[in-house]
Amino acid sequence: MTRILMMLTFCFSLISSAQSSMNMQLIAEKSYNVDINDIWAYVAPNGDEFALVGMQNGVSIVDLNQTPSLPEVFRYTGVPSVWRDLKTFGNYAYITHDQTLNPWVMKPQGLLIIDLDSVEFGKTPKWYRRKIAIPQLSGNFDTLKTAHNLYIDENGVCYIFGADVGLGGAIMLDITTDPINPSFIGIYNEVYLHDGMVRGDTLWGSAVFNGDFKVIDVSNKAAPVTIGAKTTSSQFTHNAWISDNNKVLFTTDEVNAAFIGSYDVSDMGNIQELDLINSSLSSQAIPHNTHVYGDFLVSSYYTSGVQVVDASEPDILVEVGYYDTSPSFSGTGFNGAWGAFPYLPSERILVTDMEEGLKVLSTEYPRASFWRGTIVDLSSNNTIAAAQITESNGLFSGTSNINGDFKWGGLTNGISNLSVSASGYNTANASIQLSPGLVNRDTIFLSPLGFSLIEKAQAKVLIYPNPSHNTFEIDFPTLEMGRIEIVDISGRVLHQFERGLEKKIQLSLNLKPGAYILQYFSEYNNSFQRRIQIL
């Protein structure tokens, strides 16, 4: 991984890598006599839950309320295709298919719409096939016949991705005015988008052949604009899903040994990769689709089933559960789990395994424990890069980054003992508390070799917060009188304060942002210098 921290698996999971599950249980399963593909679900007005299963030869609707039998209540037989995608809006399901397996027998059928209103009553739903006319710049029209994926936003706009129209970007359709007769309202035609999702006025598109995700402003459907982009780790961006706070994007790359990535998208001009993770079942498996469920990611991997990740700290992704749906396959290859759907009110997770069928799973969504440490020079209060941190039970090890920071997350609970060392410093031992769902933050001080007892006493002076917006508190370990000076980098004294017999004093400065020196002159020769930072 590209973390500064080396993420090692926690102790009790070392033996589980040969097992098929961790913190996930199988509730029910249903086999098919044909390979299946993507998965979505429908919740009826009375709360009944139904799975919508894409098949190579159609669509299967399964009653999830009858477990473990999972009876099929409706099957639509359509154009044979490896790829189907399904989404719902209101009581309608919208389904696309990509290239047909035998176009000489069955022609592409465009957008399939199924009225699910009667499913909860055991009646056969109505369905419609729509080949929608898409206007071209030339003034002519093209017809939507095939597409790879679709997404429906909260406003009832259906986005069709990877269609056989234009470059295969994103076709936008209004499905609120007339749900069974969608109308064209716009197209993004700058680049092929394999998949995408939309929230508000922002489309997060996966430009798989470009190897990046595109951030697209779709506030004006007639003239969408790309406002950001970022190349993903394996440069084959398959899908993307935004966090609930709209600040972090999670992506997959559909190639061997690729990762699920997290990206800080709070600043479109400076998108940053935060972390990468893959499946502990196989580091060679291909991640296919990831979805955000609160603070968690629920992701499907070819050959390795489904994975649950605690993403509450997006720069420390932690695997907290998995279930191998395809024990007959492992490692590389395009067999096994296609999709994983986590959005049922019952919190059951639906997984479609191409060969094994539909799996209904449960999990308690266990929380990871997180630790963030900063390694600091006891004499200067400066941070220490490349310090070696080792947990005594082998839970983790690694080095601090250029800012002296170290981070870790895992499934564990309790006290851990650390050994921290760096060139030119005495080794320090520390105990840290790890608690599920909490982030523990610690500062560990290292004393330079030959550091005297007097210097150690002086170093115990605390200056906080640092950095600060011109207000600092100084906490002295002893009572004595002295003088405090604030000096700029040229040595010019900008502020001067007299210290009486207070143990704690507060400084209010009026300085421009930057670095300064705080000097203390003591009547007992306990003088020191510290760097302070004004924000």
C-alpha positions, 0 to 999 in steps of 0.5 A: 500500500502507499501509506506511510504506515505499514498496515499489518493484519491484527493478531487474530486475523492472521489465521483467518486468511485461510478462512472464508469469512470474518464478521459476516454470516450467510442468511440465505442463497439462491442459485441460477442456471445462468450466470448473473451480474449486477444487483439492486433492490426494491422496498415496497410501500409496506416494507417488503424487500425484493432483490433485483438480480441481473442475469445474462438472459434477463432480470430476476425479482426475488422475495427477500421476506421469505428466507431461506427459500427466496422465491422468484416472483418474476423473471423477465427474459431479454437480450442475452448480455454479460452486462446488466445494470439496475436501479430504482426510482419510486416503484419503477426499475430501470435496467440497461444492457450492454453489448448483446451475446447474439445480436443476430438473434435478438436485437438490442432493446434499449432501456427496460422499465419495470413497474414494480407496484404490484410485486408486493401483491404477487401480481406480474408487473408490467414492463416497457422497452424504450429506445430513446431518441438522443439529439446530436449536434448536427440536428439529427437524432441517434437512438439509445440501444445499449448502455453499460450502467445507469444511476438515478439521483434524488431528483429523478434524473436518470444518468445512462453511462457507456451508451452506444451514443456519442462517446458514451459519456452520460445521457441525462433523462427526466423520469419524473414527468412520465416514468415509463416514457423518459425524456432527454434533458442533456448529455455529457459527451467529453469522454467515455464514462464506464459508470458514475453516481450523482449527488446534488449537482455533481456527477462523479464519473469513472473514465475507465479508459482514461484511468481517472475519475471526472468531477462534473458540474451538471447543474445545467443539464444542457451544458455540463462542465468538468470541474476536476479529475484525478488519476486513480492508483491502477489507472483503470477507474471502474466505479466511484462513490462519494461519502455522505459528507461529500468530501471523500470519494472512494474508487475501484480499479478493475485490474489484478491486484488493484485497490479501493482508493480514498480521495480528498475531494474537498478542494477540486484544485488539489484532489489528494489520495488518502489511502488504498486497501485491498482484500485480505483474502487475496491481494491479487483479486480485482476490486469491482464495485464499492458503495458507501454505507454510512462510515463503511464501504461495502465492496465486491471483489472478483474471486474474493466475495464481499468486503466491509471496510471501516472508512470513518477515518478515510486515510486509515481504511480498515477491513472489518469483515468479509465473506468469500462467495466463490470458494472455487476461485481465488486470485486473479480472474473475472469470476465470482462476485459482481455486485454488493448492495447494502441499502436495505432497511433490514441492513442485509447485504445482497451479493451477486456471484456470477457462478454461485448465485444470489447471497444474502448476508448479515454483519454487525458492522464492527468498528475499528480502533484507530491510533494517531501518534506524533513523535517529538524531540523533547529538547526542541519540541520539533517533530521527528521524521523516520522514527521507528514504531513497533508494537510489542505483540506484532500488531503493527510497525512502521516509521513516522512521516516527514511531519513526525506522524504515524497512523494505524487502524485495526480490529483490536481493543485494549492497551498496546505497548510501543517501542519508539526509536530514532537515530540520535535519540534514546529509545522510548516505551509507551502504552496506548489505548485502542478502543473500537470506534475511537481515534486515540491521539498521542504525542511521544517524546524522544530525548536526544542522546546525552540529554541532561537532567536540567535540559529535561526539566526545561523541556517539560515546559508546555506551550499550547496550542502550537500552531495558534491564532496569536494566543498561547498558553505556557505551563511551567513546571517550576515557580520562578521569575523570568522574561519572555521574548518573541523574536522573528527569524532575523532576531528582532524582538517583537514582544516582551513579557515579564513573568512573575511567580505564576505557573501558567501564563497566557500570551496574546500576540498580534503577528502575521502568520509565520514562524517565530522564536519564543525565548525565555530567560530565567533568574535560575538559568533555566532558559530555553528557546522554542519555535512557535507558529502563527496561523 
